[in-house]
């Protein structure tokens, strides 16, 4: 929270890409587009109607602007959404949801 109070930085997290490989599984790249970093929840939706919430700690963005979440092979990812419950002060929510290519 120091970056928010001391520096007036803003938070902008985004789902950058979703790529699938039948052998390696699905890679979901999440990026921090602004200076403020905070822990976040990534909700992954699957073709069978189930979801999985993945907790992304703030450490994921300290040394680099992106982090990759891997989903095991055999699961078909339909979409990925950051902060699905709108608990973070994300300045641009339009880039928080990405649907997987079919």
C-alpha angles and dihedrals in degrees: 000000000000092000090055098048103031100036105021090232119167132224123236117165121176141184098237101184147343117210127173132205120184091222103037099032128229124327118204114192116206121190139196106220097182137042101260114086128191137163112273142185121239113200113203117197120204133206091249090063097255126122135207125203115213118195112221112199121215089247088073090076104035098094102024137022096238139046130190126223115200123209117200121254116268096046117101110217114211099178146343125216130187120217094000091179094052096236097139128075092241109170095208115035093170090085097048096087126058128172119215119247113253 
